């Protein structure tokens, strides 16, 4: 529903964007998408619609048509990425599901979403979403706060292309620069994935959202269990076979990586603020969060987390196919270096391209031609890591020529 809501919300007041309206729009647009497109003007309009979600002005349409007629459809598509709606609607809805456990698009604007939008607008190396000291804010409205989302809620109806400004997390939060890790250390991500629990959620949802793999896809029972924490029973229900055939397949790889988050937590008043709306991310350098020792009695001989050192056990075995960068060591300390490990994988590049393809072309890649295009786009993305360019390339491919 997300991609249809993008276009609907661009054309109607937000209060009128209902699932029913979105469904009707889905049907009508699907019919249009299935029709053959022959001339350059129709191709230009389709590219603009897919990227910006709104009809182009006559001047923009003319310029895009001229670029196509001049055998430069990519230039035409890039014109569409200059529209304000590409940032305030398309990219907002594109990034919103990554910020919450329900993968819902119906969430307020926040620092995670704003940072994605700003990095795409500025053609910042997109790998930085998992390791840079970066956050996008605005100069208007309430000041950025580590304990509420008022700054971004005030920007809900703003032209995000115009108002967002690059900033550093270390400048506006209590985090030191070495403890920042792109969107993983934004307040929004902390509220969703560091809250309560054991910090494994941050790793799992980062894997889902940015490497397009959930734990089932990376399940590997051949890795060593030596870093699995004490809270994981080695005989669930009294049957050790469950651990050996199931639990170990996720935890043997996840626990050594999630150790990178050992010094992070999300603090809030659970009595007066049970959902954590006014909580904030915390970082205690050198002190492992108490949650890493939850339920230690489940298996007292399990791993006791001493620090934030992490290791990637998936560099060997079947998950070697995720394409880890040989220039990196596969181990380190803290979220920043672990984010670099994830962001420099082939799986990261492939995931971004496939998400953009689906968002723009309104379908998953399905045949040999699509797969060849995905491969071409992955190579292009990996040369500069510009997601704006990837949106344009997808629009060119799916323009209906």
TORKOL-4160 file (C-alpha; in steps of 0.2 Angstrom, whole numbers, padded with zeros to 4 digits, m for minus):
401
<pt num="1" X="0000" Y="0000" Z="0000"/>
<pt num="2" X="0015" Y="0012" Z="0003"/>
<pt num="3" X="0018" Y="0016" Z="m0015"/>
<pt num="4" X="0000" Y="0020" Z="m0019"/>
<pt num="5" X="m0001" Y="0031" Z="m0003"/>
<pt num="6" X="0014" Y="0040" Z="m0009"/>
<pt num="7" X="0004" Y="0046" Z="m0025"/>
<pt num="8" X="m0012" Y="0048" Z="m0016"/>
<pt num="9" X="m0005" Y="0059" Z="m0002"/>
<pt num="10" X="0003" Y="0070" Z="m0015"/>
<pt num="11" X="m0014" Y="0074" Z="m0023"/>
<pt num="12" X="m0026" Y="0074" Z="m0008"/>
<pt num="13" X="m0026" Y="0083" Z="0009"/>
<pt num="14" X="m0018" Y="0071" Z="0021"/>
<pt num="15" X="m0034" Y="0069" Z="0031"/>
<pt num="16" X="m0042" Y="0062" Z="0015"/>
<pt num="17" X="m0029" Y="0048" Z="0012"/>
<pt num="18" X="m0038" Y="0033" Z="0017"/>
<pt num="19" X="m0035" Y="0014" Z="0013"/>
<pt num="20" X="m0050" Y="0014" Z="0002"/>
<pt num="21" X="m0045" Y="0029" Z="m0008"/>
<pt num="22" X="m0028" Y="0022" Z="m0010"/>
<pt num="23" X="m0035" Y="0005" Z="m0015"/>
<pt num="24" X="m0045" Y="0014" Z="m0029"/>
<pt num="25" X="m0030" Y="0023" Z="m0035"/>
<pt num="26" X="m0020" Y="0007" Z="m0035"/>
<pt num="27" X="m0033" Y="m0001" Z="m0047"/>
<pt num="28" X="m0033" Y="0014" Z="m0059"/>
<pt num="29" X="m0014" Y="0016" Z="m0059"/>
<pt num="30" X="m0011" Y="m0002" Z="m0061"/>
<pt num="31" X="m0022" Y="m0001" Z="m0077"/>
<pt num="32" X="m0012" Y="0013" Z="m0083"/>
<pt num="33" X="0004" Y="0004" Z="m0079"/>
<pt num="34" X="m0001" Y="m0010" Z="m0090"/>
<pt num="35" X="m0004" Y="0000" Z="m0106"/>
<pt num="36" X="0009" Y="0002" Z="m0119"/>
<pt num="37" X="0018" Y="0019" Z="m0119"/>
<pt num="38" X="0025" Y="0024" Z="m0136"/>
<pt num="39" X="0029" Y="0042" Z="m0138"/>
<pt num="40" X="0042" Y="0052" Z="m0128"/>
<pt num="41" X="0030" Y="0064" Z="m0120"/>
<pt num="42" X="0020" Y="0049" Z="m0112"/>
<pt num="43" X="0037" Y="0042" Z="m0106"/>
<pt num="44" X="0042" Y="0058" Z="m0098"/>
<pt num="45" X="0025" Y="0059" Z="m0089"/>
<pt num="46" X="0026" Y="0041" Z="m0083"/>
<pt num="47" X="0044" Y="0044" Z="m0076"/>
<pt num="48" X="0038" Y="0060" Z="m0067"/>
<pt num="49" X="0023" Y="0051" Z="m0060"/>
<pt num="50" X="0034" Y="0037" Z="m0054"/>
<pt num="51" X="0047" Y="0047" Z="m0046"/>
<pt num="52" X="0038" Y="0063" Z="m0039"/>
<pt num="53" X="0020" Y="0055" Z="m0038"/>
<pt num="54" X="0012" Y="0071" Z="m0045"/>
<pt num="55" X="0009" Y="0077" Z="m0062"/>
<pt num="56" X="0023" Y="0088" Z="m0070"/>
<pt num="57" X="0021" Y="0106" Z="m0074"/>
<pt num="58" X="0021" Y="0110" Z="m0093"/>
<pt num="59" X="0038" Y="0117" Z="m0092"/>
<pt num="60" X="0045" Y="0101" Z="m0083"/>
<pt num="61" X="0036" Y="0090" Z="m0095"/>
<pt num="62" X="0043" Y="0099" Z="m0110"/>
<pt num="63" X="0061" Y="0098" Z="m0103"/>
<pt num="64" X="0060" Y="0080" Z="m0099"/>
<pt num="65" X="0052" Y="0076" Z="m0117"/>
<pt num="66" X="0067" Y="0086" Z="m0125"/>
<pt num="67" X="0079" Y="0076" Z="m0115"/>
<pt num="68" X="0071" Y="0059" Z="m0120"/>
<pt num="69" X="0071" Y="0065" Z="m0138"/>
<pt num="70" X="0089" Y="0070" Z="m0137"/>
<pt num="71" X="0093" Y="0052" Z="m0132"/>
<pt num="72" X="0096" Y="0056" Z="m0114"/>
<pt num="73" X="0082" Y="0048" Z="m0104"/>
<pt num="74" X="0092" Y="0048" Z="m0088"/>
<pt num="75" X="0093" Y="0067" Z="m0088"/>
<pt num="76" X="0075" Y="0068" Z="m0090"/>
<pt num="77" X="0072" Y="0056" Z="m0075"/>
<pt num="78" X="0085" Y="0067" Z="m0064"/>
<pt num="79" X="0074" Y="0082" Z="m0068"/>
<pt num="80" X="0059" Y="0073" Z="m0059"/>
<pt num="81" X="0070" Y="0070" Z="m0044"/>
<pt num="82" X="0071" Y="0089" Z="m0042"/>
<pt num="83" X="0053" Y="0091" Z="m0038"/>
<pt num="84" X="0049" Y="0094" Z="m0019"/>
<pt num="85" X="0037" Y="0080" Z="m0019"/>
<pt num="86" X="0050" Y="0067" Z="m0022"/>
<pt num="87" X="0057" Y="0072" Z="m0005"/>
<pt num="88" X="0042" Y="0076" Z="0005"/>
<pt num="89" X="0031" Y="0062" Z="m0002"/>
<pt num="90" X="0041" Y="0048" Z="m0011"/>
<pt num="91" X="0056" Y="0047" Z="0000"/>
<pt num="92" X="0047" Y="0050" Z="0016"/>
<pt num="93" X="0035" Y="0035" Z="0012"/>
<pt num="94" X="0050" Y="0025" Z="0006"/>
<pt num="95" X="0060" Y="0027" Z="0022"/>
<pt num="96" X="0046" Y="0027" Z="0035"/>
<pt num="97" X="0044" Y="0008" Z="0036"/>
<pt num="98" X="0062" Y="0006" Z="0041"/>
<pt num="99" X="0059" Y="0016" Z="0057"/>
<pt num="100" X="0047" Y="0005" Z="0066"/>
<pt num="101" X="0044" Y="m0014" Z="0070"/>
<pt num="102" X="0028" Y="m0014" Z="0061"/>
<pt num="103" X="0035" Y="m0008" Z="0045"/>
<pt num="104" X="0021" Y="0005" Z="0044"/>
<pt num="105" X="0022" Y="0020" Z="0033"/>
<pt num="106" X="0009" Y="0029" Z="0044"/>
<pt num="107" X="0022" Y="0036" Z="0056"/>
<pt num="108" X="0027" Y="0054" Z="0060"/>
<pt num="109" X="0042" Y="0062" Z="0051"/>
<pt num="110" X="0057" Y="0059" Z="0062"/>
<pt num="111" X="0076" Y="0061" Z="0062"/>
<pt num="112" X="0078" Y="0044" Z="0054"/>
<pt num="113" X="0067" Y="0048" Z="0039"/>
<pt num="114" X="0074" Y="0066" Z="0038"/>
<pt num="115" X="0091" Y="0060" Z="0037"/>
<pt num="116" X="0087" Y="0047" Z="0023"/>
<pt num="117" X="0079" Y="0061" Z="0013"/>
<pt num="118" X="0093" Y="0073" Z="0016"/>
<pt num="119" X="0107" Y="0061" Z="0011"/>
<pt num="120" X="0097" Y="0057" Z="m0005"/>
<pt num="121" X="0095" Y="0075" Z="m0010"/>
<pt num="122" X="0113" Y="0079" Z="m0007"/>
<pt num="123" X="0120" Y="0063" Z="m0016"/>
<pt num="124" X="0129" Y="0058" Z="0000"/>
<pt num="125" X="0137" Y="0041" Z="m0001"/>
<pt num="126" X="0122" Y="0031" Z="0005"/>
<pt num="127" X="0133" Y="0018" Z="0014"/>
<pt num="128" X="0134" Y="0032" Z="0027"/>
<pt num="129" X="0117" Y="0028" Z="0033"/>
<pt num="130" X="0124" Y="0014" Z="0044"/>
<pt num="131" X="0140" Y="0023" Z="0050"/>
<pt num="132" X="0141" Y="0042" Z="0048"/>
<pt num="133" X="0140" Y="0055" Z="0061"/>
<pt num="134" X="0126" Y="0063" Z="0052"/>
<pt num="135" X="0108" Y="0069" Z="0055"/>
<pt num="136" X="0097" Y="0082" Z="0045"/>
<pt num="137" X="0088" Y="0095" Z="0055"/>
<pt num="138" X="0080" Y="0112" Z="0050"/>
<pt num="139" X="0083" Y="0130" Z="0057"/>
<pt num="140" X="0064" Y="0133" Z="0060"/>
<pt num="141" X="0052" Y="0127" Z="0073"/>
<pt num="142" X="0057" Y="0119" Z="0090"/>
<pt num="143" X="0075" Y="0115" Z="0092"/>
<pt num="144" X="0081" Y="0097" Z="0089"/>
<pt num="145" X="0078" Y="0087" Z="0105"/>
<pt num="146" X="0085" Y="0071" Z="0111"/>
<pt num="147" X="0069" Y="0068" Z="0122"/>
<pt num="148" X="0055" Y="0071" Z="0110"/>
<pt num="149" X="0050" Y="0072" Z="0091"/>
<pt num="150" X="0043" Y="0090" Z="0091"/>
<pt num="151" X="0056" Y="0097" Z="0079"/>
<pt num="152" X="0051" Y="0085" Z="0065"/>
<pt num="153" X="0032" Y="0085" Z="0069"/>
<pt num="154" X="0033" Y="0104" Z="0066"/>
<pt num="155" X="0040" Y="0100" Z="0048"/>
<pt num="156" X="0026" Y="0088" Z="0043"/>
<pt num="157" X="0020" Y="0101" Z="0030"/>
<pt num="158" X="0036" Y="0109" Z="0025"/>
<pt num="159" X="0046" Y="0108" Z="0009"/>
<pt num="160" X="0059" Y="0095" Z="0015"/>
<pt num="161" X="0069" Y="0098" Z="0000"/>
<pt num="162" X="0071" Y="0116" Z="0005"/>
<pt num="163" X="0072" Y="0116" Z="0024"/>
<pt num="164" X="0083" Y="0101" Z="0028"/>
<pt num="165" X="0101" Y="0105" Z="0033"/>
<pt num="166" X="0115" Y="0093" Z="0036"/>
<pt num="167" X="0121" Y="0092" Z="0054"/>
<pt num="168" X="0130" Y="0080" Z="0065"/>
<pt num="169" X="0123" Y="0069" Z="0079"/>
<pt num="170" X="0137" Y="0073" Z="0090"/>
<pt num="171" X="0133" Y="0092" Z="0089"/>
<pt num="172" X="0114" Y="0090" Z="0094"/>
<pt num="173" X="0115" Y="0075" Z="0105"/>
<pt num="174" X="0125" Y="0068" Z="0119"/>
<pt num="175" X="0133" Y="0055" Z="0108"/>
<pt num="176" X="0152" Y="0057" Z="0105"/>
<pt num="177" X="0156" Y="0056" Z="0086"/>
<pt num="178" X="0164" Y="0039" Z="0088"/>
<pt num="179" X="0148" Y="0032" Z="0095"/>
<pt num="180" X="0137" Y="0038" Z="0080"/>
<pt num="181" X="0132" Y="0026" Z="0067"/>
<pt num="182" X="0120" Y="0034" Z="0054"/>
<pt num="183" X="0102" Y="0031" Z="0056"/>
<pt num="184" X="0105" Y="0017" Z="0069"/>
<pt num="185" X="0109" Y="0029" Z="0082"/>
<pt num="186" X="0095" Y="0042" Z="0078"/>
<pt num="187" X="0083" Y="0045" Z="0092"/>
<pt num="188" X="0069" Y="0036" Z="0081"/>
<pt num="189" X="0079" Y="0020" Z="0078"/>
<pt num="190" X="0083" Y="0020" Z="0097"/>
<pt num="191" X="0065" Y="0022" Z="0102"/>
<pt num="192" X="0060" Y="0007" Z="0090"/>
<pt num="193" X="0074" Y="m0005" Z="0092"/>
<pt num="194" X="0085" Y="m0001" Z="0108"/>
<pt num="195" X="0069" Y="0001" Z="0119"/>
<pt num="196" X="0069" Y="m0013" Z="0132"/>
<pt num="197" X="0074" Y="m0030" Z="0125"/>
<pt num="198" X="0092" Y="m0035" Z="0122"/>
<pt num="199" X="0097" Y="m0024" Z="0108"/>
<pt num="200" X="0096" Y="m0039" Z="0096"/>
<pt num="201" X="0081" Y="m0030" Z="0088"/>
<pt num="202" X="0092" Y="m0016" Z="0081"/>
<pt num="203" X="0103" Y="m0029" Z="0072"/>
<pt num="204" X="0089" Y="m0039" Z="0065"/>
<pt num="205" X="0079" Y="m0024" Z="0059"/>
<pt num="206" X="0095" Y="m0016" Z="0051"/>
<pt num="207" X="0097" Y="m0033" Z="0042"/>
<pt num="208" X="0079" Y="m0033" Z="0036"/>
<pt num="209" X="0078" Y="m0015" Z="0031"/>
<pt num="210" X="0096" Y="m0013" Z="0023"/>
<pt num="211" X="0102" Y="m0030" Z="0018"/>
<pt num="212" X="0085" Y="m0037" Z="0013"/>
<pt num="213" X="0087" Y="m0052" Z="0024"/>
<pt num="214" X="0078" Y="m0058" Z="0039"/>
<pt num="215" X="0085" Y="m0071" Z="0051"/>
<pt num="216" X="0077" Y="m0085" Z="0042"/>
<pt num="217" X="0087" Y="m0081" Z="0026"/>
<pt num="218" X="0104" Y="m0081" Z="0036"/>
<pt num="219" X="0100" Y="m0096" Z="0047"/>
<pt num="220" X="0116" Y="m0106" Z="0048"/>
<pt num="221" X="0119" Y="m0119" Z="0061"/>
<pt num="222" X="0137" Y="m0122" Z="0056"/>
<pt num="223" X="0144" Y="m0107" Z="0065"/>
<pt num="224" X="0152" Y="m0108" Z="0082"/>
<pt num="225" X="0140" Y="m0105" Z="0097"/>
<pt num="226" X="0154" Y="m0097" Z="0108"/>
<pt num="227" X="0147" Y="m0080" Z="0108"/>
<pt num="228" X="0129" Y="m0084" Z="0111"/>
<pt num="229" X="0123" Y="m0075" Z="0127"/>
<pt num="230" X="0117" Y="m0083" Z="0143"/>
<pt num="231" X="0099" Y="m0079" Z="0140"/>
<pt num="232" X="0097" Y="m0092" Z="0126"/>
<pt num="233" X="0093" Y="m0109" Z="0134"/>
<pt num="234" X="0103" Y="m0123" Z="0127"/>
<pt num="235" X="0088" Y="m0135" Z="0130"/>
<pt num="236" X="0072" Y="m0126" Z="0126"/>
<pt num="237" X="0058" Y="m0136" Z="0133"/>
<pt num="238" X="0071" Y="m0148" Z="0139"/>
<pt num="239" X="0076" Y="m0153" Z="0121"/>
<pt num="240" X="0093" Y="m0148" Z="0116"/>
<pt num="241" X="0089" Y="m0153" Z="0098"/>
<pt num="242" X="0079" Y="m0137" Z="0097"/>
<pt num="243" X="0094" Y="m0126" Z="0101"/>
<pt num="244" X="0106" Y="m0136" Z="0089"/>
<pt num="245" X="0094" Y="m0136" Z="0075"/>
<pt num="246" X="0085" Y="m0119" Z="0077"/>
<pt num="247" X="0091" Y="m0107" Z="0090"/>
<pt num="248" X="0110" Y="m0108" Z="0086"/>
<pt num="249" X="0106" Y="m0104" Z="0067"/>
<pt num="250" X="0102" Y="m0086" Z="0071"/>
<pt num="251" X="0111" Y="m0083" Z="0088"/>
<pt num="252" X="0128" Y="m0089" Z="0083"/>
<pt num="253" X="0129" Y="m0075" Z="0069"/>
<pt num="254" X="0118" Y="m0062" Z="0077"/>
<pt num="255" X="0125" Y="m0061" Z="0095"/>
<pt num="256" X="0143" Y="m0058" Z="0090"/>
<pt num="257" X="0137" Y="m0044" Z="0079"/>
<pt num="258" X="0124" Y="m0036" Z="0091"/>
<pt num="259" X="0138" Y="m0035" Z="0104"/>
<pt num="260" X="0142" Y="m0019" Z="0094"/>
<pt num="261" X="0127" Y="m0011" Z="0103"/>
<pt num="262" X="0133" Y="m0016" Z="0121"/>
<pt num="263" X="0134" Y="0002" Z="0127"/>
<pt num="264" X="0118" Y="0008" Z="0120"/>
<pt num="265" X="0100" Y="0009" Z="0128"/>
<pt num="266" X="0084" Y="0019" Z="0127"/>
<pt num="267" X="0079" Y="0027" Z="0143"/>
<pt num="268" X="0062" Y="0032" Z="0147"/>
<pt num="269" X="0050" Y="0033" Z="0162"/>
<pt num="270" X="0040" Y="0017" Z="0160"/>
<pt num="271" X="0027" Y="0022" Z="0173"/>
<pt num="272" X="0022" Y="0039" Z="0167"/>
<pt num="273" X="0027" Y="0036" Z="0149"/>
<pt num="274" X="0025" Y="0018" Z="0145"/>
<pt num="275" X="0027" Y="0020" Z="0126"/>
<pt num="276" X="0043" Y="0030" Z="0128"/>
<pt num="277" X="0037" Y="0045" Z="0118"/>
<pt num="278" X="0049" Y="0056" Z="0129"/>
<pt num="279" X="0063" Y="0045" Z="0131"/>
<pt num="280" X="0081" Y="0047" Z="0124"/>
<pt num="281" X="0095" Y="0036" Z="0117"/>
<pt num="282" X="0109" Y="0034" Z="0130"/>
<pt num="283" X="0127" Y="0028" Z="0128"/>
<pt num="284" X="0139" Y="0023" Z="0142"/>
<pt num="285" X="0156" Y="0021" Z="0135"/>
<pt num="286" X="0165" Y="0006" Z="0143"/>
<pt num="287" X="0149" Y="0000" Z="0152"/>
<pt num="288" X="0139" Y="m0014" Z="0145"/>
<pt num="289" X="0120" Y="m0011" Z="0147"/>
<pt num="290" X="0112" Y="m0022" Z="0160"/>
<pt num="291" X="0100" Y="m0029" Z="0147"/>
<pt num="292" X="0115" Y="m0039" Z="0140"/>
<pt num="293" X="0114" Y="m0049" Z="0156"/>
<pt num="294" X="0095" Y="m0052" Z="0156"/>
<pt num="295" X="0090" Y="m0070" Z="0161"/>
<pt num="296" X="0108" Y="m0075" Z="0164"/>
<pt num="297" X="0101" Y="m0090" Z="0173"/>
<pt num="298" X="0094" Y="m0098" Z="0157"/>
<pt num="299" X="0112" Y="m0105" Z="0154"/>
<pt num="300" X="0125" Y="m0098" Z="0166"/>
<pt num="301" X="0139" Y="m0105" Z="0156"/>
<pt num="302" X="0134" Y="m0094" Z="0141"/>
<pt num="303" X="0143" Y="m0079" Z="0134"/>
<pt num="304" X="0145" Y="m0064" Z="0146"/>
<pt num="305" X="0147" Y="m0048" Z="0136"/>
<pt num="306" X="0163" Y="m0039" Z="0142"/>
<pt num="307" X="0163" Y="m0025" Z="0130"/>
<pt num="308" X="0157" Y="m0019" Z="0113"/>
<pt num="309" X="0169" Y="m0029" Z="0102"/>
<pt num="310" X="0160" Y="m0038" Z="0088"/>
<pt num="311" X="0164" Y="m0051" Z="0075"/>
<pt num="312" X="0156" Y="m0057" Z="0059"/>
<pt num="313" X="0155" Y="m0076" Z="0059"/>
<pt num="314" X="0145" Y="m0075" Z="0043"/>
<pt num="315" X="0161" Y="m0071" Z="0033"/>
<pt num="316" X="0163" Y="m0090" Z="0032"/>
<pt num="317" X="0149" Y="m0103" Z="0028"/>
<pt num="318" X="0134" Y="m0100" Z="0017"/>
<pt num="319" X="0132" Y="m0082" Z="0022"/>
<pt num="320" X="0148" Y="m0078" Z="0013"/>
<pt num="321" X="0137" Y="m0075" Z="m0001"/>
<pt num="322" X="0131" Y="m0059" Z="0006"/>
<pt num="323" X="0147" Y="m0052" Z="m0001"/>
<pt num="324" X="0158" Y="m0045" Z="0013"/>
<pt num="325" X="0171" Y="m0033" Z="0008"/>
<pt num="326" X="0188" Y="m0041" Z="0009"/>
<pt num="327" X="0196" Y="m0024" Z="0013"/>
<pt num="328" X="0188" Y="m0024" Z="0030"/>
<pt num="329" X="0193" Y="m0036" Z="0044"/>
<pt num="330" X="0176" Y="m0043" Z="0049"/>
<pt num="331" X="0178" Y="m0038" Z="0067"/>
<pt num="332" X="0180" Y="m0022" Z="0077"/>
<pt num="333" X="0172" Y="m0012" Z="0092"/>
<pt num="334" X="0156" Y="m0002" Z="0092"/>
<pt num="335" X="0141" Y="0002" Z="0081"/>
<pt num="336" X="0151" Y="0013" Z="0069"/>
<pt num="337" X="0163" Y="0000" Z="0063"/>
<pt num="338" X="0150" Y="m0014" Z="0063"/>
<pt num="339" X="0139" Y="m0002" Z="0052"/>
<pt num="340" X="0153" Y="m0001" Z="0040"/>
<pt num="341" X="0154" Y="m0020" Z="0039"/>
<pt num="342" X="0136" Y="m0021" Z="0034"/>
<pt num="343" X="0136" Y="m0006" Z="0022"/>
<pt num="344" X="0150" Y="m0012" Z="0012"/>
<pt num="345" X="0143" Y="m0028" Z="0008"/>
<pt num="346" X="0136" Y="m0033" Z="m0009"/>
<pt num="347" X="0119" Y="m0037" Z="0000"/>
<pt num="348" X="0118" Y="m0019" Z="0005"/>
<pt num="349" X="0120" Y="m0013" Z="m0013"/>
<pt num="350" X="0108" Y="m0026" Z="m0020"/>
<pt num="351" X="0095" Y="m0022" Z="m0006"/>
<pt num="352" X="0094" Y="m0003" Z="m0010"/>
<pt num="353" X="0093" Y="m0006" Z="m0029"/>
<pt num="354" X="0079" Y="m0019" Z="m0027"/>
<pt num="355" X="0069" Y="m0008" Z="m0015"/>
<pt num="356" X="0070" Y="0007" Z="m0027"/>
<pt num="357" X="0066" Y="m0004" Z="m0042"/>
<pt num="358" X="0050" Y="m0010" Z="m0033"/>
<pt num="359" X="0045" Y="0008" Z="m0028"/>
<pt num="360" X="0047" Y="0015" Z="m0045"/>
<pt num="361" X="0042" Y="0001" Z="m0056"/>
<pt num="362" X="0028" Y="m0005" Z="m0044"/>
<pt num="363" X="0033" Y="m0023" Z="m0045"/>
<pt num="364" X="0047" Y="m0035" Z="m0040"/>
<pt num="365" X="0060" Y="m0039" Z="m0054"/>
<pt num="366" X="0052" Y="m0055" Z="m0062"/>
<pt num="367" X="0061" Y="m0060" Z="m0078"/>
<pt num="368" X="0079" Y="m0061" Z="m0086"/>
<pt num="369" X="0078" Y="m0043" Z="m0093"/>
<pt num="370" X="0073" Y="m0037" Z="m0075"/>
<pt num="371" X="0087" Y="m0046" Z="m0067"/>
<pt num="372" X="0100" Y="m0040" Z="m0080"/>
<pt num="373" X="0094" Y="m0022" Z="m0076"/>
<pt num="374" X="0095" Y="m0025" Z="m0057"/>
<pt num="375" X="0113" Y="m0031" Z="m0060"/>
<pt num="376" X="0117" Y="m0015" Z="m0070"/>
<pt num="377" X="0109" Y="m0004" Z="m0057"/>
<pt num="378" X="0119" Y="m0012" Z="m0043"/>
<pt num="379" X="0135" Y="m0009" Z="m0053"/>
<pt num="380" X="0131" Y="0009" Z="m0055"/>
<pt num="381" X="0125" Y="0011" Z="m0037"/>
<pt num="382" X="0141" Y="0004" Z="m0031"/>
<pt num="383" X="0152" Y="0016" Z="m0041"/>
<pt num="384" X="0145" Y="0031" Z="m0031"/>
<pt num="385" X="0132" Y="0026" Z="m0019"/>
<pt num="386" X="0119" Y="0039" Z="m0025"/>
<pt num="387" X="0102" Y="0033" Z="m0022"/>
<pt num="388" X="0095" Y="0048" Z="m0032"/>
<pt num="389" X="0103" Y="0041" Z="m0047"/>
<pt num="390" X="0096" Y="0024" Z="m0044"/>
<pt num="391" X="0078" Y="0031" Z="m0043"/>
<pt num="392" X="0082" Y="0039" Z="m0060"/>
<pt num="393" X="0089" Y="0023" Z="m0068"/>
<pt num="394" X="0074" Y="0013" Z="m0062"/>
<pt num="395" X="0062" Y="0026" Z="m0069"/>
<pt num="396" X="0071" Y="0025" Z="m0086"/>
<pt num="397" X="0070" Y="0007" Z="m0087"/>
<pt num="398" X="0051" Y="0006" Z="m0082"/>
<pt num="399" X="0046" Y="0021" Z="m0093"/>
<pt num="400" X="0037" Y="0010" Z="m0105"/>
<pt num="401" X="0047" Y="0014" Z="m0121"/>
